[in-house]
Amino acid sequence: MTGPFNTDQLDLLMAAAAWLMPDEGSLPSVEDAGLRETYIAQALLARPDGTPKLAEFLRLAEQDGVEEALEHCRDHRPELWEAVTTILPGAYFLSPQVRDALGYRGQTPQLIPTEGSPDYDEFLSGVLDRGPQYRPTPSQ
């Protein structure tokens, strides 16, 4: 999956991702997580509204450099800052290597223990004492 950006633009996005999420050793780097090859494009499939904003960020990054563009967006272009800081970390956390390193297994069903559960009859006693009440259904 290549996505809407060319190789040079992906290089800039990867530099921005590395600036936002520096490799400190305990988690995979943005390169190792597969952002370039797969996950930036997948994040943009989930958030297609991010594509034009990332493209605008890329124009700034091509002109001024990645770090300057990020700092400018943080200080003066909140809509671009929000897109960059949503899409790139979102892409990072789509990576199975990152989720494994974090110990995140995804959403799983959780059983609610019945021991120690509140007595819902106590909470609903007023409703139970009142009895059923119905509203008439509007006729057509």
N, C-alpha and C positions, 0 to 999 in steps of 0.2 A: 504494500500500500504506500503510495508516494505522496498523496495529498496535493494541495493546491500550490505548493511552493517549490521553487527550483533548488538546486544544490547549494548555491551561494546563500540563498535566503534561509535554507535549513541550517547552514553553518552559523548564521547570525542568531537564529532561534536557539540553537544548541548553546551558543555562548551566553545568551540571555538566561537560559535554563541553568547553566552552570553557575552563573552569577547569583541567581535566586536560590539555588540549591547546591551549594558547593560540596565537593566530594570530601567528606571528613572521615571516611573509612568504614563506618558501621553499616551503611546502606550502599547499594549499588550506585555508581556514578550515573549521571544522566546519559552518558554514552552507553554504558553497560546495560542500562535499563531498556534500551531499544526505542527511545523517543524518536530519533531520526527516522528509523526504518518503518515504524508502525504506529506508535502511540500518539504522536502529534496529530496525525491524520485521523485517528480514531476519536480523539478528543474533539476535533473539529466536526466530525460527523454528529457527535452528541450536541455540540454547541456551534452550529453553522454561523450564528451571529458573530462569532469571534473572528472569522476569516477576514472580513474587511478591516477590523480593528488591528489584527496582527499585521496585515498588509501595510496599514498606516504606520504602525510601530516600525516595521522593517524599513520604510522610506526614511524615517528618522535615524535608524541605526546605520543605514548605508551612508547617510550624509555625515553623521556626527560620531559614530562608533556606538557599540552596544551599551557600554556603561553610561555614557553621556545620555543616550536615548532613554535608558531606564530611569536615570535620575530626573531627567526632564519630565517624563511621563508621571513619575511619582509626585513631583512637585507642582506640575502645571496641567497635566492631561489625565485626570482621574479615570476617564472612560477607557483610555488605552492602558493605563496601569492595571485597572481591574481586569481587562481582557488578558493581558500578559500573565498576571498573577493568578488567574483562574485556569486558563487553558494549559499553560506549561506545567504547573504542579498537578493539575488534573491528569494530564498525559502521563506524568511520572507515576502517579498512583494507580494507573491502569496496568502498569507492568507487573506481571506475575512475580518477577524477581524481587521487586520492591515489596509487594504484599507478603511474599514468603519471608523476607528479611524482617518485616514488622510483626510477623506471626498473625497476620490477618487472613482468616479463612473465608471471608465473605459472610453474607447474611445467612444465618442458620436458625432453624426453629428453636425456641427456648421454651421449655415446659415451665409452667407456673406452679410452684408447689402449693398443694392444698393445705398442708399443715401451716398454721399461723396466718391463714388468709383472713381478711376481715369478714365480719358477719354482715353480709349485704342486706339481709332482712332488717337489721337494725337501721341501716341507712335509708331503706325504703319503707319503713313502717308507716309513715304518713300517707304514702301512696297506697300501700296495701290496706290501711284502715279506711281510706276514702272509698275504695272500690273502683271498678271500671267506669270510665267516662268516655263518651264517644262524641265526635263532631260529625254532624251530618255531611255526607258526601255531596258536593254540588252536582245538580242535575245538568244534563247537557241540553 
